[in-house]
Amino acid sequence: MSQTVTMGVNEDRLLDLLRNSFTNSTTFLGELLQNARRADATRIDFTIEDYEDGSRLTVVDNGSGIRDWSGLVSICESGWDAETMADDKPFGIGFLSALCAAEFIDVVSNGDRMCCNTELLLSRQPTPVTAEPSSVAGTTIGLSGITVSSKHLESDLRSFVRGFPLPVTLNGEELERPDADDDERFVDSPVGRVALATRNVRPTYYLQGLPVTGPSRRALVADSDDYETAKAILKTTDAGLDYGHVVHLDSRRFKARLPDRAQLLDMRESAALIAPVIRALLGAYVRRMKSVLDAAAFASRFDIELLERVGCLDLLNDIPLLASEKCEWMTLDESAILRSNTDDARRYWPHRPMVTKEEIEAADLVISRAQYNALCDTLEEEHQDDEMVSPTIIYLAHFNTVVIETSEYDAGHWIHPMLSEFDNTSLSYRATGRVVTETLQSIHYRFRASICEAVEMDGPLGTVRFDDWALPQADGKPVLLPATVNDDAFQTFISFWDSENDTFDPDYFNAMTSELIAQVRAIYCDDMSRVVAATLGESSISSLDTIRNKRFTVSFDEHGQLTVENAA
């Protein structure tokens, strides 16, 4: 037995489902704006009032009015002309969102009026449209019993109109439309009208004047199925989906999801269309700005990441400035040490402002970040202790050494010929003056140190002599420790970083270094009796009356234990 079937629609069930299908409770605001625009209105006025039974909203436009009342309240019927149908592709369900948002509706347009409880319409009961003579052109819609607060309505309306093409007022105040396509910022493109930006934030998209969720690099990567897909997205979208561009999409090329166009269909397909267009526009804009701005203004306005994404790195080749984040001086600066995690030898790079080519030329050594990283890796292998700062780093920090991140610069950039290769194999160092090797011990650390007058280092850049920093050595050899070191010197080989809380502990630092410095001073002192006298004098026991006028003979055995031999 054969049979035929025809698709049917459960109309009551469909209406019931559509009530809960809109993206949010204020979707109807966008639909009211949209209908007024399609009716060729030149302005739209909203009034929002609070009542005990809910908010009341009235919207008045000066458009052509309602031609087909049946189309207004029918699903998938719109009654718009052929041009509007072709350009906007109206769904024919937008007015339903207004019916679902209110308890009562009152519509006056072109001399007619429809006034009823919204449940009558939603239950598909016949609703009269009566004559209402009026000298006012356009349409007035009143919605009562709205459960959304007036504050929420106002906030969302302001968001809806940010890119809307028509003036909109709320309770007499004209609302701001900073993204409206009505000024010289916008240029035509194959995907719509675009206002370019260089702020590294998500772009803003509009479709038919209303905000719509469009593609961004972050969203696409988060939605990708695997790492390789994410990499491909990052590579192909470039600057087209970042930097805060404002894009009014061409409604003939882009479609949005039912029922309220809150999000574009197929984000990846949309990204493939949008990204290369905006990237090309941004590249052309950057090249145009290069001819307008001076070198400093251009380098400050366009960062290297942006220029790389739009294929314009060559524009930096003749600018005698380097981006601050790509150029850092090595130093043993105290503030640089204390603000960074001691597990990273590169903590000795303090941040500097943008620097000039002349400053780079004046440096004793210019090396690439890649060479420095390789050098650090080698030194860490030699020392096998990531809390130590290697002799090479200490040596370079005593010269005017600058490390440059050159990998992102164009091959023709002036920085590349200035790079040098640093060979640390000839580096040597030694303690000078009297040398006393002892074991120092604090609360948590015990180590051997060769205490000396100063440390001298010989290398490719010359000889450097210092007496304010410790020099750790590999293979368990004693730390070279000048007798005049200060508190900061111990940070070249001891970590004072609280790894659990990711903070520097100043109290722990001060207590430990004070104890170690006292030991250094004692060991290197010529007259040990002065050390003992100073140590006892610092003790609170010296203030006691019972100890005054007493004489003691003390001695220390081979284990450092103190013995009092007699007292008088």
Salt bridges, closest charged atoms under 4 A:
GLU11 OE1 - ARG124 NH1 2.12
ASP12 OD1 - ARG124 NE 3.42
ASP16 OD2 - ARG13 NH1 3.60
ASP45 OD1 - ARG43 NH2 3.05
ASP88 OD2 - ARG37 NH2 2.42
ASP88 OD2 - ARG38 NE 3.04
ASP106 OD2 - ARG113 NH2 2.52
GLU119 OE2 - ARG19 NH1 3.11
GLU132 OE1 - ARG113 NH1 3.86
GLU154 OE2 - ARG158 NH2 3.04
ASP156 OD2 - HIS152 NE2 3.18
GLU173 OE1 - ARG158 NH2 3.04
ASP181 OD1 - ARG193 NE 3.03
ASP182 OD2 - ARG177 NH2 3.82
ASP183 OD2 - ARG185 NE 3.12
ASP188 OD1 - ARG193 NH1 3.11
GLU228 OE1 - LYS231 NZ 3.74
ASP238 OD2 - ARG279 NE 3.37
ASP242 OD2 - ARG217 NE 2.84
ASP242 OD2 - ARG309 NH1 2.81
ASP250 OD1 - ARG252 NE 3.17
GLU305 OE2 - LYS326 NZ 3.06
ASP314 OD1 - ARG287 NH2 3.01
ASP318 OD1 - LYS290 NZ 3.00
GLU328 OE1 - ARG369 NH2 2.97
ASP344 OD1 - ARG346 NE 3.27
GLU359 OE2 - ARG352 NH2 3.04
GLU405 OE1 - ARG369 NH1 3.88
GLU408 OE1 - LYS326 NZ 2.99
GLU453 OE2 - ARG465 NH2 3.01
GLU456 OE1 - ARG430 NH2 2.86
GLU456 OE2 - ARG465 NE 3.70
ASP458 OD2 - ARG430 NH1 2.70
ASP526 OD1 - ARG434 NH2 3.24
ASP545 OD1 - ARG548 NH1 3.39
GLU558 OE2 - HIS559 NE2 3.61
